[in-house]
Amino acid sequence: MTRPLIDVHAHLWPEEYLALLAEHGRPAAEACALHATDRPDHLAARIAELDAAGIDRQLVSAAAQMPDLPRPAAAAHAARLANDRCARAVARHPDRLGFLAVLPLPHLDEAVAEAEYALDVLGAHGAVLTWQPGGDQLTDDRFDPLFGRLADRAATVLLHPGGTLPGSPGTPAGLRWTAGSLTEQTFGLLRWLDAGHPRRFPRLTAIVARAGGAASLLPPGLLPRPLPPSVRVDSHTQGNDAALRCAADAYGADRVDLGTDYPFARGPDLAVAVAAYRRLADARPAAAVPTP
C-alpha cells in the first residue's frame, strides 16, 4: 500500500480572523488576495488543487498571521476565532484536511489554555509557532510548560518563520522575507537543538519549515547528523532542488516531510514541489510523523 502524501506546511486564513486582525491594526492584504480563506469556493478550489497535485491530506494553519496581540485577552480571543474557524473548515473536508492551531503567545497562560482546547476539543494535530513571539525567544525556559502540554499529547509543532529578520537596510522588499526567513530558520533550528528540546520533550515532533533554513550548509560538528528522532524539516525550498537535496543529505532523507507553503505554491508550482519531494520519498523509509 502506498503511504499517504501529507503536506505539513500550508496556509488557510479564515475571513473573520483576518478582519479581526485588521481591526487591531494588522491588515493582511496579501493573505486576502491569495484566495485561501475558509470560504466554500476557496476550499473547493484547494481540494481540486490537492487532487491535481496528488496530495492526499494537508495540514493547514493561519500562520504567519499570528494572534500575538499585546493584550492577553485580545490575543486569546483572536487565537480562539482562528482555530474555531480552521476546525470548521476541516470539518467540511475531514478526509483531506487537518489543522495546526495558532496560539496567543507570548502570553503563556492563555497559550497553554488554547493549546489544550485546540487539541482536546477541536482535534488539532498540533500547533504552528514562530521563533520570536512578541519579541521573546521561543526556546526561553518560560515557555517550557507549553511544550510540556504539547508533548503530553504527542503533538506536532511546525516551527515557522515570523518575518523578524527582514534583512539589512537597503535590502529590496521582495527579498526581505525570502532571505530573512532563511536566516531566521537557521538560527531557530540551532537554538532548538541547543536548548535540549529534543531530549526534554521527546514526544513532541518539531518540523522546521523552509527545510531548516541554511543549517544544512553548516560544518558537520555544529549539527547532529542525522537530526534527533523528534526533529524534522519540511521540503519547502521554493523550487530549489539543490537546496532540498542538501537538506536531505545533512538531516537524513527520512527526516524531510512534504511542505508546499500553499497557496504561495499552487497550480504548476504545487506540482513541481510534489515532484521534487517524491524524488526523495521514493528512496527513503516511511516518515515518522503521525498521520493526522
Phi, psi and chi 1 to 4 in degrees:
 res  aa     phi    psi   chi1   chi2   chi3   chi4
   1 MET       -  132.2  179.6 -174.1  -60.9      -
   2 THR   -74.0  130.5  -57.5      -      -      -
   3 ARG   -70.8  148.1   58.0 -179.6  177.7  -93.1
   4 PRO   -65.8  147.1   22.6  -32.7      -      -
   5 LEU   -95.8  115.8 -172.8   59.5      -      -
   6 ILE  -116.0  125.1  -58.2  170.0      -      -
   7 ASP   -89.7  112.8  179.0    5.2      -      -
   8 VAL   -92.2   -4.6  -59.1      -      -      -
   9 HIS  -134.0   95.3  178.7 -178.8      -      -
  10 ALA  -149.0  157.1      -      -      -      -
  11 HIS  -116.8  143.6  -57.7  -85.2      -      -
  12 LEU  -145.1  123.1 -172.8  153.9      -      -
  13 TRP  -115.5  103.5  -59.7  -68.7      -      -
  14 PRO   -58.7  138.3  -24.9   35.7      -      -
  15 GLU   -59.7  -44.2  -73.4 -169.7  -48.0      -
  16 GLU   -63.8  -34.5  -70.9  179.3   76.5      -
  17 TYR   -67.3  -45.5  177.7   59.1      -      -
  18 LEU   -61.0  -39.1  -66.8  178.7      -      -
  19 ALA   -64.9  -39.3      -      -      -      -
  20 LEU   -65.3  -43.9  178.6   63.3      -      -
  21 LEU   -61.3  -38.3  -68.4 -177.7      -      -
  22 ALA   -62.8  -36.5      -      -      -      -
  23 GLU   -63.2  -26.7  -69.4  175.2    7.5      -
  24 HIS   -94.3   17.4  -74.4  -86.5      -      -
  25 GLY    79.7   23.1      -      -      -      -
  26 ARG  -123.5   63.5  -60.2  -95.8  -59.2  -86.2
  27 PRO   -66.0  149.3   25.8  -34.1      -      -
  28 ALA  -131.5   70.5      -      -      -      -
  29 ALA   -61.2  -40.2      -      -      -      -
  30 GLU   -64.3  -45.3 -177.4 -178.2   28.3      -
  31 ALA   -60.5  -40.7      -      -      -      -
  32 CYS   -63.4  -33.4  -66.2      -      -      -
  33 ALA   -81.6  -10.1      -      -      -      -
  34 LEU   -90.4   -0.8  -74.5  168.8      -      -
  35 HIS    54.4   48.6  -55.8  -68.4      -      -
  36 ALA  -130.4   46.3      -      -      -      -
  37 THR   -96.7 -168.5   74.7      -      -      -
  38 ASP   -91.9   12.2   54.3  -18.0      -      -
  39 ARG   -62.2  143.0  -79.3  174.3   36.0  174.9
  40 PRO   -55.7  -38.4  -28.6   36.4      -      -
  41 ASP   -70.7  -34.4   57.1  -30.9      -      -
  42 HIS   -67.0  -39.8  -70.9 -177.6      -      -
  43 LEU   -65.9  -40.4  -70.0  173.8      -      -
  44 ALA   -63.0  -41.1      -      -      -      -
  45 ALA   -65.0  -38.1      -      -      -      -
  46 ARG   -61.0  -48.2  179.0 -172.1  -63.4  -97.1
  47 ILE   -62.5  -38.6  -61.6  -57.4      -      -
  48 ALA   -63.3  -38.4      -      -      -      -
  49 GLU   -69.5  -37.3  -70.3 -172.5   83.8      -
  50 LEU   -62.3  -42.3  -63.1 -174.9      -      -
  51 ASP   -59.5  -47.4  -72.1  -19.0      -      -
  52 ALA   -64.1  -34.2      -      -      -      -
  53 ALA   -87.3  -10.3      -      -      -      -
  54 GLY    81.9   25.1      -      -      -      -
  55 ILE   -92.9  126.6  -62.3  172.5      -      -
  56 ASP   -80.7  -43.7  -63.5  -62.4      -      -
  57 ARG  -141.9  157.7  -63.4 -156.7   71.7 -169.5
  58 GLN  -138.7  130.3 -171.0  177.8   68.5      -
  59 LEU   -92.1  119.0  -69.4 -178.0      -      -
  60 VAL  -107.1  156.6  -58.3      -      -      -
  61 SER  -153.3  166.5   78.1      -      -      -
  62 ALA   -89.9    7.8      -      -      -      -
  63 ALA   -62.6  155.4      -      -      -      -
  64 ALA   -95.4   26.6      -      -      -      -
  65 GLN   -83.5   81.6  -54.9  -62.3  -32.1      -
  66 MET   -89.2  151.0  -53.1  -58.2  -77.7      -
  67 PRO   -86.3   44.6   33.2  -35.9      -      -
  68 ASP   -89.3   56.5   52.6   -9.4      -      -
  69 LEU   -77.0  154.5  -59.2  174.3      -      -
  70 PRO   -63.5  -39.1  -21.4   32.3      -      -
  71 ARG   -87.0  129.1  -69.8 -167.5  -57.9  109.8
  72 PRO   -54.9  -43.0  -26.5   35.2      -      -
  73 ALA   -65.4  -40.5      -      -      -      -
  74 ALA   -67.1  -41.0      -      -      -      -
  75 ALA   -64.4  -42.6      -      -      -      -
  76 ALA   -63.4  -41.3      -      -      -      -
  77 HIS   -63.2  -42.3  172.9   66.2      -      -
  78 ALA   -65.0  -44.2      -      -      -      -
  79 ALA   -62.3  -42.4      -      -      -      -
  80 ARG   -62.6  -41.7  179.2   61.7   53.9   90.0
  81 LEU   -62.8  -47.0  177.8   63.3      -      -
  82 ALA   -59.9  -45.9      -      -      -      -
  83 ASN   -71.9  -39.1  -66.2  -31.3      -      -
  84 ASP   -60.2  -43.7  -81.3  -17.1      -      -
  85 ARG   -72.1  -36.0  -64.0  -58.9  178.8  -93.2
  86 CYS   -64.5  -41.3  -79.9      -      -      -
  87 ALA   -62.4  -38.3      -      -      -      -
  88 ARG   -65.0  -40.6 -174.6 -178.5  -62.4  178.3
  89 ALA   -64.2  -42.3      -      -      -      -
  90 VAL   -62.5  -37.4  166.7      -      -      -
  91 ALA   -63.9  -22.6      -      -      -      -
  92 ARG   -75.6  -25.2  -63.4 -170.4 -174.6  113.1
  93 HIS  -138.3   62.0  -58.3  -81.7      -      -
  94 PRO   -64.9  -23.9   24.5  -34.9      -      -
  95 ASP   -83.3  -11.0  -64.5  -28.2      -      -
  96 ARG  -117.2  -21.3  -54.4  -56.9  -58.4  -82.0
  97 LEU  -126.9  147.9  -58.6  176.9      -      -
  98 GLY  -136.2  176.1      -      -      -      -
  99 PHE  -143.9  154.9   85.2  101.0      -      -
 100 LEU  -110.0  128.9  -61.7  169.9      -      -
 101 ALA   -75.7  148.0      -      -      -      -
 102 VAL   -93.5  148.9  -67.9      -      -      -
 103 LEU  -125.8  149.4  -57.1  177.9      -      -
 104 PRO   -81.8   49.3   30.6  -36.1      -      -
 105 LEU   -70.1  149.3  -69.5  172.2      -      -
 106 PRO   -89.7   15.5   34.5  -37.4      -      -
 107 HIS   -83.5  101.3  -46.3  -65.9      -      -
 108 LEU   -63.9  -50.8  178.9   60.7      -      -
 109 ASP   -59.4  -43.8  -68.7  -17.2      -      -
 110 GLU   -66.7  -36.5  -70.8   77.2    7.6      -
 111 ALA   -67.4  -41.4      -      -      -      -
 112 VAL   -62.4  -45.0  168.5      -      -      -
 113 ALA   -62.4  -41.8      -      -      -      -
 114 GLU   -69.9  -36.6 -175.2   61.3   22.9      -
 115 ALA   -61.4  -44.3      -      -      -      -
 116 GLU   -64.0  -42.1  -68.0  175.7  -20.1      -
 117 TYR   -65.0  -46.9  171.8   77.7      -      -
 118 ALA   -63.9  -42.1      -      -      -      -
 119 LEU   -79.6  -42.0  -88.1   70.1      -      -
 120 ASP   -82.6  -32.8  -63.3  -13.0      -      -
 121 VAL  -102.9  -47.3  178.2      -      -      -
 122 LEU   -86.7  -16.6  -62.8 -179.6      -      -
 123 GLY    82.7   24.5      -      -      -      -
 124 ALA   -61.0  147.3      -      -      -      -
 125 HIS   -80.0  -18.2 -170.6   56.2      -      -
 126 GLY   168.8 -144.2      -      -      -      -
 127 ALA  -141.6  157.3      -      -      -      -
 128 VAL  -111.1  131.1   58.0      -      -      -
 129 LEU  -131.0  150.9  -54.1  171.7      -      -
 130 THR  -108.7  164.0   56.2      -      -      -
 131 TRP   -76.4  -25.5  -64.4  108.2      -      -
 132 GLN  -131.9   66.2  -67.8 -177.6  -58.9      -
 133 PRO   -65.1  122.1   24.7  -33.9      -      -
 134 GLY    63.4   19.0      -      -      -      -
 135 GLY    91.3   -8.1      -      -      -      -
 136 ASP   -85.1  163.2  -66.0  -16.7      -      -
 137 GLN   -88.6  128.5  -68.6  -67.0  -18.6      -
 138 LEU   -59.3  -29.1 -174.9   65.8      -      -
 139 THR   -87.3    6.2   50.2      -      -      -
 140 ASP   -60.2  145.2  -75.6   -7.1      -      -
 141 ASP   -58.5  -27.2  -70.5  -13.7      -      -
 142 ARG   -65.2  -17.7   79.5  177.0 -167.5   88.6
 143 PHE   -90.9    1.8  -66.8  125.0      -      -
 144 ASP   -56.5  -39.1  -77.7    1.4      -      -
 145 PRO   -58.6  -34.5  -27.3   37.3      -      -
 146 LEU   -66.2  -47.2  171.8   62.2      -      -
 147 PHE   -65.3  -32.4  -68.3  123.6      -      -
 148 GLY   -63.0  -43.4      -      -      -      -
 149 ARG   -64.1  -43.0  -65.1  -64.0 -154.2  -69.8
 150 LEU   -65.4  -40.8  -68.2  168.8      -      -
 151 ALA   -65.0  -37.1      -      -      -      -
 152 ASP   -56.9  -28.5  -72.6  -15.3      -      -
 153 ARG  -100.1    9.8  -69.0  158.3  174.0   79.3
 154 ALA    50.4   44.3      -      -      -      -
 155 ALA   -80.0  164.8      -      -      -      -
 156 THR  -106.7  136.8  -66.8      -      -      -
 157 VAL  -118.8  129.6  -67.5      -      -      -
 158 LEU   -93.8  118.7  177.4   65.9      -      -
 159 LEU   -94.8  106.8  -61.2  168.7      -      -
 160 HIS  -112.9  143.5 -167.9  -77.4      -      -
 161 PRO   -63.6  148.8   20.0  -30.0      -      -
 162 GLY  -110.9    4.1      -      -      -      -
 163 GLY    75.1   27.9      -      -      -      -
 164 THR   -91.1   -4.9   54.8      -      -      -
 165 LEU  -123.2   79.7  -68.0  173.5      -      -
 166 PRO   -79.1    1.7   30.7  -35.6      -      -
 167 GLY   102.7  171.3      -      -      -      -
 168 SER   -76.7  161.5   59.9      -      -      -
 169 PRO   -55.4  137.0  -25.4   34.2      -      -
 170 GLY    92.1   -7.0      -      -      -      -
 171 THR   -65.4  129.4  -59.0      -      -      -
 172 PRO   -55.0  141.2  -24.6   33.7      -      -
 173 ALA   -56.1  -36.9      -      -      -      -
 174 GLY   -67.5  -16.8      -      -      -      -
 175 LEU  -101.3  -11.6  -64.9  177.9      -      -
 176 ARG   -62.6  -46.0  -71.0  173.7 -174.2  168.6
 177 TRP   -73.6  -45.1 -179.7  -87.9      -      -
 178 THR   -59.5  -51.9  -59.1      -      -      -
 179 ALA   -78.2  -40.4      -      -      -      -
 180 GLY   -63.0  -36.9      -      -      -      -
 181 SER   -69.5  -29.7   64.0      -      -      -
 182 LEU   -63.4  -43.5  -77.3  174.7      -      -
 183 THR   -64.4  -42.4  -54.3      -      -      -
 184 GLU   -59.7  -44.9 -166.1  178.0   -7.4      -
 185 GLN   -69.5  -35.5  -65.9  -57.9   93.9      -
 186 THR   -61.3  -53.8  -57.0      -      -      -
 187 PHE   -66.4  -34.9  -78.5  107.6      -      -
 188 GLY   -62.2  -46.6      -      -      -      -
 189 LEU   -61.2  -43.1  172.9   55.0      -      -
 190 LEU   -64.0  -40.2  -67.0  175.4      -      -
 191 ARG   -66.5  -39.5  -77.9 -164.9  -61.5  -93.8
 192 TRP   -59.0  -44.4 -173.7  -94.7      -      -
 193 LEU   -70.1  -42.9  -64.1  171.6      -      -
 194 ASP   -65.1  -32.4 -173.7   62.7      -      -
 195 ALA   -74.8   -7.7      -      -      -      -
 196 GLY    77.0   19.3      -      -      -      -
 197 HIS   -60.7  -39.2  -78.5   47.7      -      -
 198 PRO   -60.6  -33.8  -24.5   35.7      -      -
 199 ARG   -78.5  -41.1  171.1 -179.9   51.2   79.4
 200 ARG   -80.6  -25.2  -64.7 -168.3  -68.1  129.4
 201 PHE  -130.4   64.0  -53.6  106.7      -      -
 202 PRO   -66.7  -19.8   24.4  -34.7      -      -
 203 ARG   -88.3   -0.3  -62.2 -175.2   68.8 -125.9
 204 LEU   -97.0  116.6  179.4   65.2      -      -
 205 THR   -88.3  121.4  -61.9      -      -      -
 206 ALA  -107.5  125.9      -      -      -      -
 207 ILE  -112.8  116.8  -56.4  174.3      -      -
 208 VAL   -90.3  117.3 -176.3      -      -      -
 209 ALA   -68.5  167.7      -      -      -      -
 210 ARG    59.2   34.1  -63.4 -136.6   53.6 -166.9
 211 ALA    57.2   28.8      -      -      -      -
 212 GLY    77.3   18.4      -      -      -      -
 213 GLY    65.5 -136.1      -      -      -      -
 214 ALA  -101.6   15.2      -      -      -      -
 215 ALA   -62.3  -26.4      -      -      -      -
 216 SER   -67.1  -14.3   59.7      -      -      -
 217 LEU   -91.8   -5.6  -59.0  177.3      -      -
 218 LEU   -75.3  158.5  -64.7  173.0      -      -
 219 PRO   -56.7  144.0  -24.8   33.6      -      -
 220 PRO   -54.1  -32.4  -26.7   34.8      -      -
 221 GLY   -68.7  -15.4      -      -      -      -
 222 LEU   -89.4   -9.1  -66.8  180.0      -      -
 223 LEU  -141.9  126.1 -165.6   71.7      -      -
 224 PRO   -65.0  135.0   22.8  -31.8      -      -
 225 ARG  -129.9  118.4  -57.7 -170.4 -178.2 -162.1
 226 PRO   -72.1  173.6   30.0  -36.6      -      -
 227 LEU   -64.7  158.2  -69.6  174.2      -      -
 228 PRO   -55.1  153.1  -24.8   34.4      -      -
 229 PRO   -55.2  -31.0  -25.9   34.7      -      -
 230 SER   -88.7    2.2   64.1      -      -      -
 231 VAL  -114.0  130.9 -179.4      -      -      -
 232 ARG  -136.6  170.2  -48.7  179.0   65.0   79.4
 233 VAL  -130.7  161.6  -59.5      -      -      -
 234 ASP   -96.4  175.1   75.9    2.7      -      -
 235 SER   -96.1   10.7   64.6      -      -      -
 236 HIS   -76.7  102.5  175.5   46.4      -      -
 237 THR  -123.6   20.0   56.8      -      -      -
 238 GLN    55.2   42.1  -63.9 -174.0  -52.7      -
 239 GLY    82.3    6.5      -      -      -      -
 240 ASN   -91.0   95.2 -171.7  -28.8      -      -
 241 ASP   -63.3  -35.2  -83.0    5.7      -      -
 242 ALA   -63.6  -40.2      -      -      -      -
 243 ALA   -65.3  -37.8      -      -      -      -
 244 LEU   -67.1  -42.0 -179.6   56.7      -      -
 245 ARG   -64.6  -37.8  -69.1 -166.5  -60.5  -88.6
 246 CYS   -62.9  -43.1 -176.2      -      -      -
 247 ALA   -62.4  -42.7      -      -      -      -
 248 ALA   -64.0  -39.9      -      -      -      -
 249 ASP   -66.5  -38.6  -71.2  -16.6      -      -
 250 ALA   -78.0  -43.8      -      -      -      -
 251 TYR   -94.5  -21.1  -50.4  134.3      -      -
 252 GLY   105.5  123.4      -      -      -      -
 253 ALA   -59.3  -28.4      -      -      -      -
 254 ASP   -78.4    0.5   61.4  -24.9      -      -
 255 ARG  -104.0   10.6  -57.8  -66.5  165.9   77.7
 256 VAL  -109.2  125.0 -178.6      -      -      -
 257 ASP  -112.9  151.2  -62.3  -57.1      -      -
 258 LEU   -60.6  126.0  175.3   65.0      -      -
 259 GLY  -139.7  121.4      -      -      -      -
 260 THR  -104.9  -20.1   66.3      -      -      -
 261 ASP    66.6   24.4 -158.4   28.1      -      -
 262 TYR   -51.4  136.8 -178.0   96.5      -      -
 263 PRO   -94.9   10.8   37.8  -38.3      -      -
 264 PHE   -67.7  -25.4  -63.6   99.0      -      -
 265 ALA  -114.8  121.6      -      -      -      -
 266 ARG  -153.1  166.4   64.4 -167.6  -41.1  166.7
 267 GLY    60.9 -131.6      -      -      -      -
 268 PRO   -58.4  -37.4  -23.4   33.4      -      -
 269 ASP   -64.9  -34.9  -69.4  -22.3      -      -
 270 LEU   -65.7  -42.4 -169.4   64.0      -      -
 271 ALA   -63.6  -38.0      -      -      -      -
 272 VAL   -64.9  -42.7  166.7      -      -      -
 273 ALA   -62.2  -41.3      -      -      -      -
 274 VAL   -67.2  -41.8  170.6      -      -      -
 275 ALA   -62.9  -40.8      -      -      -      -
 276 ALA   -63.9  -40.7      -      -      -      -
 277 TYR   -67.3  -40.2  174.8   75.7      -      -
 278 ARG   -61.4  -33.7  -76.4 -166.6 -176.1  -80.7
 279 ARG   -62.2  -32.8  -73.1 -167.7  -72.7  -86.8
 280 LEU   -77.2  -46.0  -69.0 -177.9      -      -
 281 ALA   -63.4  -33.3      -      -      -      -
 282 ASP   -64.8  -19.4  -72.2  -14.6      -      -
 283 ALA  -109.7   14.4      -      -      -      -
 284 ARG  -133.2  164.0   68.9  180.0  176.9   88.7
 285 PRO   -72.3  172.4   23.8  -32.5      -      -
 286 ALA   -60.3  143.3      -      -      -      -
 287 ALA   -68.0  152.6      -      -      -      -
 288 ALA   -92.1   -4.0      -      -      -      -
 289 VAL   -68.2  132.0  171.8      -      -      -
 290 PRO   -59.2  136.5  -18.6   29.8      -      -
 291 THR   -70.3  122.4  -60.1      -      -      -
 292 PRO   -70.6      -   26.1  -33.0      -      -
